[in-house]
Amino acid sequence: MSQQEDDLRALAKIMDFMRGISFVLVAANMLWFTGIKTVESGWFYTTAYKILNNLDNACGLFHNPNNAKWFALLLLALSCFGTKGVKKESIRWKHIIIAITAGMFLYFGCWLMPAKEWLYSYIICTVTGYVALLFGGVWMGRMLKGNLMDDRFNNENESFMQETELKTNDYSVNLPTRFYYNKRWNKGWINVVNPFRATIVLGTPGSGKSYAVVNNYIKQCIEKGYSAYIYDFKFPDLSVIAMNHLNTHTKDYKGVVPEFRVINFDDPMRSHRCNPIAPEFMTDISDAYESAYTIMLNLNKTWVSKQGDFFVESPIILLAAIIWFLRIYKDGEYCTFPHAIEFLCRPYEDIFPILTSYPELENYLSPFMDAWLGGAQEQLQGQIASAKIPLTRMISPQLYWVMSASEFSLDINNPERPKILCVGNNPDRQNIYGAALGLYNSRIVKLINKKNRLKSAVIIDELPTIYFKGLDNLIATARSNKVAVCLGFQDFSQLKRDYGDKEAAVVMNTVGNIFSGQVVGETAKTLSERFGKVLQKRQSISVNRQDVSHSFNTQMD
């Protein structure tokens, strides 16, 4: 250890000696070319000039103002490179470049001044330039190379090589990307080669879910010949994209070109009419129950977590009985949702005798009849009010018009009459419209999830604004029937709030493709666990006066 310290001290002395010679050469240069005498001693200047004259004759050191300066600069550079100073984190290359550039300009740029007898200016420029060069050289030795804080957010370690090859097939959705890796931006592709495994698009408001993913899903599904169901929460944003893209890509459909259909309650004149409880699609009373279940839970989303409660099941049973009555009465001539609401709003003294006159509904309505015949009027009124109060919010001429007849059927992937159906909501009336649209959703789920149908896409942006009954089952079973599901929402907590913990868990765990923008909280933690960990390299730096030591290790993170 002592030998090493002796070597370091000897090296420091050599560097100091070289720097001292550099100082002497600069001083000699200024004395030779200015002749300014600062010491009252004749013998000193006589001896100095004699030595300088011999040097000039021997090696041409003072033939011009810059020769001696170059030798002085060389010695200064060697002394700076051989000196180890205390490392300082604040020193940057820009400081060094500025100092050296300014120093070179002043140090060598004053070579004409002695000829013009600007002697003091020559001295000032030379000294200032030399000092700037000295600072630049010293800073180079003191600069901390490989500063860990240059990558404050660990971008280099977090980045990885991604897919750069475009992989397509008859069903795929391919999204172009730009990703940062190896200190540069690269172009790549996200290849969803099997969209039938379902897709979730997550991200806080403004993170670009619709622009980056949902819009591309719509366009590429049309280009690949899909039929489609599109839930357009901010109508007509997605509908316009779908219509324009269909008009420009009709040639991509090998068979029948899909019909473009729109359901829009705000403007019935620009909407097609469709009866979501059309009798031809209701073969059993369980279909009526499912329709009633969907509409009531869309109107009262808090009921999702209270399924099975008396005052939750009672209105669903009553509405289901009314729908099934309309289905079997005159072979479903009046089986529409507006008729169901109007029938429910009649006095219960008129309703129950009619309904119970049908044997298949008599047992279905026995709890209501027991309450009526037993004199439990308050209980009966509560049961009926639980159905009436939410449904009366849907009494609207626009809803009645759109839902009272059928200009098309909801089997959108029918090979003979495929369709691209866009259903529009309104953020200002989402609770009312969402309940009505929920009926279309539940009916479509049953109709498209069948064998021997065309490939189809179900694209829903802002999923929490609508209750989609059977969504978990559709995701889990529709892959073999070529149904591609794409769901856009902001956070898993929304899904749990509106669909309940169990159904939300099924949706989250059965989806095969996940796109995520900025997410926080439990959603971020869940995605982090799902994406897994990668091997990362960690580096630490220890700085002392003599040396800088680096240590490296790896860790799964």
ABEGO torsion letter per residue (X at the ends): XAAAAAAAAAAAAAAAAAAAAAAAAAAAAAAAAAGBBABBBAAAAAAAAAAAAAAAAAAGAAABAAAAAAAAAAAAAAAAAABBBBBBAABBAAAAAAAAAAAAAAAAAAAAAAAAGBAAAAAAAAAAAAAAAAAAAAAAAABBBGBAAABAAGAAAABBBBBABBBBBAABBBBBBBBBBGGBBBBBBBBBABAAAEBBBBEBBGAGAAAAAAAAAAAAAAAAGBBBBBBBABOAAAAAAAAAAAAAAAAABABBBBBBBBBBAABAAABBBBBAABAAABABAAAAAAAAAAAAAAABAAAAAABGBAAAAAAAAAAAAAAAAAAABGGGAABBAAAAAAAAABBAAAAAAAAAABAAAAAAAAAAAAAAAAGBAAAAAAAAAAAAAAAAAABBAAAAAAAABBABBABAABAABBBBBBBBBBAAAAAAAAAAAAAAAAAAAAAABBBGBBBBBBBBBGAAABBBBGAAAAAAAAAAAGBBBBBBBABAAAAAAAAEAAAAAAAAAABABBBBBBBBEAAAAAAAAAAEBBBBBBBBBBBBAABBBBBBBBBBX
